[in-house]
Amino acid sequence: MVSKSPRRPKNPTSAARVPNLPSPGILQTPEQVIHYYDRLGFDVDSSIPVEKIIESNPDLDLRYVDLGINDAYIRKIPDSRFEIGVNDKHHINRQRFSMAHEYGHYLLHRDKIHEMPVGEQILHRNGDKNRIEYQANSFAAELLMPEDLVRKSLRSAGGNLKKMADFLGVSKESLKYRLEALGYKVT
């Protein structure tokens, strides 16, 4: 059975108590993020706990707000911190992808957010096609659906797309794109 709430970390610890761990702000790839939080004791064996990952980062605030037609945003806030806002009207799986997308912006593009003109410092994911949005989408897909978990879900669900999506905590649509990117044929 798949829970609608994110999984709780198994005995999470702070980075200060785990030797040789860098600051979470310098992570650059989905693989590094998963490895980092696995070492901190987060459960990364099925649905990646993106909400807990964001909430555990002292440089990030996560907010659930009504964003109308927009999915999410990231913006710089005081004290060199960033706020990720997610549309509270969206399905939990869409929210999770939006969180991972904005977290991707934080890790990959945060230097560009504060350089943008005032009034444009929020990067909205609203269907616009550009390189930065493509990178954040790819980051989100790879974070929420790492290849080893996709294979694990494929085995456990017997190829049933709905069961696989539930296992990973993503939409069937995003799973289809990820499967195709990994070279699988989706019928």
N, C-alpha and C positions, 0 to 999 in steps of 0.2 A: 504494500500500500504506500502511495506517495503522499507525503504531508504537504499541505499548502504553505506552511510556515517554513522558513529556512532552517536547516539543521543547526543544532547547537554544537559549538566546538567541543571536542572531547578533551577535557582537561587543558584548556588553553593556558599558555604561559606568556609572559611578556618577552619581547625580543632581548631585553637586558639579561634575562635568565638563561637564554639559549646562546651558547658561545658561537662566535664567528658569523652572526647574522647582521647584515647591513641594515640601514634604515629602510623601511618599506617604501619610502619615496624614491629610492634609486632603482627600483625594479623596472625592467624595460620590456619583458616578454611575458606572455601568459604562462609559459613554463616556469619562469622564475617566480612568478606570483604563487603558483600552485605549490612549488617546492618550498618556498618561504613559509607559507601558512601551514603546510603539512608538518614542517619542523616545529611550528608553534603548537601543534596538536589539534588543528582544525580538521574536521572530517572532510576529506577530499576524495573519498572513494566512490561517490555517486554524484549527487547534485552539489555543485561547487557553491559554497556559502558566501556568495558575493556581498550580500548585505552585511554579514559579520566581518568580512574582510574590510569593507569600507568603514564600518563603525569602529574597528580596532585601530584605524590609522588616526593618530592625533592631529594630523593636518587636514582632516576631512570632516565635514558635517553632512549628514544625510537627512533630507527633508522630503516628506510626502505632501504634495500640494496639487490643487486643481490647476492644470496647465492648459486647459482647453484642448486645442488640436495638437499641441506639442507633446512629445513623449517625455523629454527630460532636458536638463541644462546643467552646466557647470559654470561657476563664476568665482572670481577671487573675492574673498572677504577679508576683514582686518586681521592683523597678526600673521600675515603670510599664509593664510589658510584658504581653503576652497570649500564651497558648498555645492553639493550635488542635490538637485531637486528632481524628483520623479513624480509623474502624474499619478495621483492617488485614485483616479477613476479607471485606470487600466488593469487588466488581468495581471495576476502575480507573475506569470511567466514573461509577459511583456515588460513589467517593471524590472524583473531580474536582468533582462537583456539591456534595458535602458541604463540600469545601474552599471553593468559591466562596460557598456559603451562609454559612459561618462567617466568611469574609472580609467578607461583607456586614454581618454583625453587628458586626465590628470597625469598619468605616467608618461605619455608621449608628447603632449602639446602644451603643458602648463605654462611654458615660457611664452607662448603665443597669445594666451588668454589676456594677460595684463598689457600686452602691446597693442591690443585692438582699441580703436577709438571708443570713448565713453558712449554708452548706449548700445555698443555692439560687443560687449565683453562676455556675453553669454553665448556659448556655442549651442544652438538648438539642433536637435536631430529631428528634422521635419521633412525629410524626403529630398532635400537639396543634395546634388551630386557634386562632390569635390574630393580631393585627395585626403584631406584631414578626416572627413567623415568616413571615407572608405577604410582608412587605417583604424579608426575607432570601431567600426563595425567588425572588421576582421579580428581585432583584438578581443572584442566581446565574444565572438563566435568561438575563437580558440580557447578563451578562458572558460566559458561555460560548457564547451563541448570538446575537451581535449581528445585527441585521437584514441588514447587508451580507454577512456570512458565511453566513447562512441562504440568501440569494439565490444566492450563489456556489456553495454546496453543492447547491442545487436544480438549477442549470445543469449542474454537473459530474456529478451523479449521475442526471440525467434523471428526477428525481422519485422515485427509489428510496429509501424511508425508511431502510433499513438502511445503504445507502452514505452517505446524508447524515449519519446519526448517527455513523458511523465517521469521516467527514471532520471533524466537529465535536468528536469525542471525548466524546459524550454518549450516554445511553440513548435508545432509540427512544421510550420513554414520555415522557421529558422533552422530546424534540424535538416530539412530537405536541402537547403543551400549548403550547409556544412557537409552533409554526406556527399553531395556532388563535388565540393571542393576537395574532399578526401579521395575522390575517384570512384565512389560507389554509384551504382545505377539505381535511381529511384523510379519506381513505376506506379 
